[in-house]
């Protein structure tokens, strides 16, 4: 089984910065860097965390994670999974498919 999504955790402090929200910051970055054609290859899901140290979980596919790092956003990766859980909501890009 190929693991397709990297799980990133964000703290309450990190999510106060709008640049740490892919749904807010990624599209302007793609426009600015002339990479809008990548939108159909990006898949980012979000799930609410359970503590202030883990307030939000982001599930990013490889393309999304590459762009996230290029944007100089460093969020702690905690694991990889085949696909996001059913409780996670798509917040940017295209839904996963199998």
URBELMO-V970180 format. One line per field, one symbol per residue. ss: DSSP state (H for helix, E for strand, C for the rest). phi: phi as a letter, one per 20 degrees, with the letter a starting at -180 (. if undefined). psi: psi as a letter, one per 20 degrees, with the letter a starting at -180 (. if undefined). Layout:
ss->???
phi->???
psi->???
//
This chain:
ss->CCCCEEEEEECHHHHCCHHHCHHHHHHHHHHHCCCHHHHHHCEEEEEECCCCCCCEEEEECHHHHHHHHHCCCCCEEEEEECCCCCCCEEEEECCCCC
phi->.eedceeddcegffffeffedgfeeffgffffdlcfffgfdebcdccfedcffcfcddddfffffffgfffmeddfedaccfbfffeedfdandffbc
psi->ppoipppqqqrhghihphijohighgghghghjlkhiigiipopqqqpairhhmhpppoprggghggghhjkpoqpphrqqgrqrhiqppipbqqqq.
//
